[in-house]
Amino acid sequence: MAKKVASGQRLARPSDARSLRKRRRPGDKRDRILDAAVRVFATNGFHATRVSDVAKAAGVADGTIYLYFRSKEDVLISLFEDRVESLLAYMKSELPKLQTAPERLRAVISMQLGLLEGEREMAEIITVIIRQSTQLLKELAAPKFIAYLDAIARIVSAGQAAGDFRTDISPHVAARAIFGALDGITITWALGSAERGALARAATQLADVLLRGLAP
């Protein structure tokens, strides 16, 4: 029987995710540009948005955009990469504090959904708008995305070695299935009611389903 996560174990919460996003320098123009891009891309759509639209929303000159980003496409990929980097940073600093693979997997699920809690526009960009350019995602975002999947796969592999997870499943197949489930929940939330607290509830339920499926 699979080991249960200790009831007293503190799992990642949306507030933990928000604290990751707050590690910014006051008045950082790059972050102002990214925050503005989220609003403009979600409102106008990526293809209809001009660099000047982002600059205006950020309160900077058009040329300032190019001091930080090569193009509009670079802004979009940077939004994606910043989120993945936050997740990887969390996994590196916080997961070693958890004793078992099931606890770590729950924490990752909670953190990925927690990063988007209250950020419907960002969720829409990550799940819908980036998909509009498969070539862009493949060429520019793939390295960070693969690194994140590899990190999840290592959790699964460690769980298999410890006897917490069944060994007849490829860790990388499991990692992709986990990400796919998270992505599906996010896109449904972003394009639906985007009810506050829904992602936190979904994280708990999804973790239960996945851990039962991975149980030896």
C-alpha positions, 0 to 999 in steps of 0.5 A, spaced: 500 500 500 502 506 498 504 511 504 500 516 505 502 524 506 502 526 513 496 529 515 500 535 518 505 536 512 504 543 510 503 543 502 505 549 498 499 554 498 497 560 493 501 564 498 507 561 497 507 562 489 505 569 490 511 570 494 516 567 489 513 572 484 514 578 489 522 577 488 523 583 484 527 590 484 522 596 485 521 599 479 524 594 475 522 596 467 523 589 465 517 586 470 513 592 468 513 590 461 512 583 462 506 585 467 503 590 461 504 584 456 500 580 460 494 585 460 495 587 453 496 580 450 490 577 454 485 583 451 487 584 444 490 577 442 498 576 441 498 577 434 493 583 434 498 586 439 504 591 437 510 592 441 507 599 441 501 597 445 505 593 450 510 599 451 504 604 452 501 599 457 507 599 461 508 606 461 515 606 457 518 608 450 517 603 444 525 603 444 525 601 451 522 594 450 528 592 445 533 594 451 530 588 455 527 583 449 529 582 442 521 582 439 514 581 441 515 573 441 521 574 446 516 577 451 511 572 450 516 566 451 519 570 457 512 570 460 512 562 460 520 562 462 519 566 468 513 562 470 517 555 469 523 558 473 519 560 479 517 553 479 524 550 478 527 555 483 521 552 488 523 545 487 530 546 488 529 550 495 523 547 498 522 540 495 528 537 499 525 539 506 519 534 504 521 527 506 517 522 501 516 522 493 508 523 494 509 529 499 514 532 493 509 531 488 503 534 492 507 540 493 509 541 485 502 540 483 499 545 489 505 550 486 504 550 479 496 551 480 498 556 486 502 560 481 496 562 477 491 562 482 488 569 481 491 570 475 486 568 469 490 573 464 496 569 465 493 562 465 490 564 458 497 566 455 500 560 458 495 555 456 492 558 450 496 564 446 503 560 447 499 554 443 498 559 437 505 559 435 508 551 435 514 553 432 515 559 437 514 554 443 518 548 440 524 553 438 525 558 444 521 555 450 522 547 449 529 547 454 525 550 460 519 546 459 523 540 458 527 541 464 521 542 468 518 535 466 525 532 467 524 535 475 518 531 475 520 525 472 526 525 478 521 525 483 517 519 480 523 515 479 525 517 486 518 514 489 519 508 485 526 507 488 523 508 495 517 503 494 512 509 494 510 508 486 509 503 482 515 501 477 512 499 471 511 506 469 516 510 465 518 516 470 517 521 463 511 518 461 508 520 468 511 527 468 508 528 461 501 525 464 502 530 470 503 536 466 497 534 461 492 534 467 495 540 470 494 544 463 487 541 462 485 544 469 488 550 468 485 552 461 478 550 463 479 554 469 482 560 465 476 560 459 471 558 464 469 562 471 476 562 474 473 562 480 477 564 486 480 557 490 478 553 485 485 551 483 487 550 490 481 545 490 483 542 484 490 541 486 488 537 492 483 532 488 488 531 482 494 529 487 489 524 490 487 521 483 495 521 481 498 518 487 492 513 487 494 511 480 502 511 481 501 507 488 504 500 487 
